[in-house]
């Protein structure tokens, strides 16, 4: 009795849906040297959602610390006011300058995507400059803590100095996290493929650090 064997259907690897362009299947990409293969144009929703959730969580953390500061100061007889270290204002300028350089770098990467080569010269240099300014900001915070120690104000010296160290230290840690993200962006831009969503998320986070720092500076000015 004869058995009929049906030939399995052929897979059409040449269909438009399965085709590849020779760059790993990426579309709308632009590398650091200007070849449009390094940045994915469309941002996947999880990246945007994740950064907003992260910023919301950070905001809630600092609001909780603010509430603790207000309550502690209101019921404290041992609260010792002190003048803020002047370098904090220099740090503010440095942090805002880093946001400016990051935005320039982000727009130059976007110009790569649009084929505007003259507007997009050396975007990675602006990202490196942002990285240096961010490290300078963290170093400035360390100098500010050293200036307090010279005045005899340590973490456990007084409730006011304790809150200063906690608030500025927590912000510095989040800035270091942003620097880690920036290093990741630079690495992907130079080596493999950088998603546009990754760059945009890093920029949003970094600008958020600016806003958070201004809030903390005003809080410390009026409450410390």
SVG drawing of the C-alpha trace seen along z (x, -y; Angstrom):
<svg xmlns="http://www.w3.org/2000/svg" viewBox="-2 -81 41 83">
<polyline fill="none" stroke="black" stroke-width="0.4" points="0.0,0.0 1.6,-3.3 2.2,-6.0 2.0,-9.6 4.6,-11.9 3.7,-15.6 6.6,-18.0 6.8,-20.5 6.0,-24.1 8.9,-26.1 9.9,-29.1 10.0,-32.2 13.2,-33.9 13.1,-36.4 9.8,-38.0 9.9,-41.7 9.0,-40.7 12.0,-38.4 14.5,-40.3 17.6,-41.9 19.5,-44.8 22.9,-43.5 23.0,-45.4 21.3,-42.8 17.8,-43.7 18.0,-47.3 16.1,-50.0 16.6,-53.8 20.0,-53.5 22.9,-55.9 26.4,-55.1 28.8,-57.5 30.7,-58.1 27.6,-59.2 26.6,-55.9 22.8,-55.6 22.9,-52.4 23.5,-53.4 20.3,-54.8 16.9,-53.2 14.4,-55.9 11.3,-54.6 11.3,-54.3 9.8,-51.1 7.1,-51.9 8.8,-50.0 11.8,-52.3 9.7,-55.5 7.5,-53.8 10.5,-52.6 12.1,-56.0 8.9,-57.7 8.3,-55.1 11.9,-55.4 11.6,-59.2 8.3,-58.9 9.9,-56.5 12.8,-58.9 10.4,-61.8 8.5,-59.9 11.7,-59.1 12.8,-62.7 9.3,-63.8 9.5,-61.4 12.8,-62.8 11.4,-66.3 8.5,-65.4 10.9,-63.9 13.0,-67.0 10.1,-69.3 8.7,-67.2 12.1,-66.8 12.9,-70.5 9.4,-71.4 9.8,-69.3 13.5,-69.7 15.2,-71.9 18.7,-70.8 18.4,-72.0 21.6,-73.9 21.3,-76.1 24.4,-76.6 25.3,-78.4 25.4,-76.3 28.9,-75.8 29.3,-78.3 30.5,-75.6 27.0,-74.3 26.1,-77.2 29.1,-76.4 27.9,-72.8 24.5,-74.1 26.1,-75.9 28.1,-72.8 25.1,-70.5 23.1,-72.9 26.0,-73.1 26.1,-69.3 22.4,-69.3 23.1,-71.8 26.0,-69.7 23.9,-66.5 21.0,-68.2 23.4,-69.3 24.8,-65.8 21.3,-64.3 20.2,-66.7 23.3,-66.0 22.6,-62.3 19.1,-63.1 20.6,-65.1 22.5,-62.0 19.2,-60.3 17.8,-63.0 20.9,-63.0 21.9,-66.5 25.6,-65.7 26.8,-69.3 24.6,-69.8 25.7,-66.5 29.5,-66.7 31.1,-64.7 28.1,-64.1 30.1,-61.8 32.4,-64.6 29.4,-66.4 28.5,-63.2 32.0,-62.9 31.9,-66.5 28.6,-65.8 30.3,-62.9 33.2,-65.1 30.8,-67.8 28.8,-65.2 31.9,-63.8 32.9,-67.4 29.6,-67.9 30.0,-64.8 33.5,-66.0 32.1,-69.4 29.6,-67.7 32.5,-65.9 34.3,-69.2 31.1,-70.7 31.0,-67.8 34.7,-68.5 33.9,-72.1 31.3,-71.1 33.7,-68.7 36.1,-71.6 33.4,-73.4 32.9,-70.4 29.7,-69.3 29.5,-65.6 26.7,-63.2 25.8,-62.7 26.7,-66.1 23.3,-67.6 19.9,-66.9 20.4,-69.7 23.8,-68.5 22.4,-64.9 19.7,-65.9 22.2,-67.8 24.5,-64.8 21.6,-62.4 19.8,-64.6 22.9,-65.7 24.4,-62.2 21.3,-60.6 21.2,-63.0 24.9,-62.4 24.2,-58.6 21.4,-59.2 23.7,-61.4 26.3,-58.6 23.5,-56.3 22.9,-58.8 26.6,-58.8 26.5,-55.0 23.6,-55.3 25.6,-57.9 28.6,-55.6 26.3,-52.9 25.0,-55.3 28.5,-56.3 29.6,-52.6 26.6,-51.7 27.0,-54.7 30.7,-53.8 30.5,-50.0 27.2,-48.5 23.7,-50.0 22.2,-52.7 18.4,-52.8 17.0,-56.2 14.8,-55.4 18.0,-54.7 19.4,-58.1 16.1,-59.9 15.6,-58.1 19.1,-59.0 18.5,-62.7 15.1,-62.8 16.7,-61.3 19.6,-63.7 17.4,-66.8 15.3,-65.4 18.5,-65.5 18.7,-69.2 15.2,-69.9 15.6,-67.7 18.8,-69.5 17.2,-72.9 14.4,-71.7 16.9,-70.4 19.0,-73.6 15.9,-75.7 14.8,-73.3 18.2,-73.4 18.3,-77.2 15.0,-77.7 15.1,-74.7 18.7,-74.3"/>
</svg>
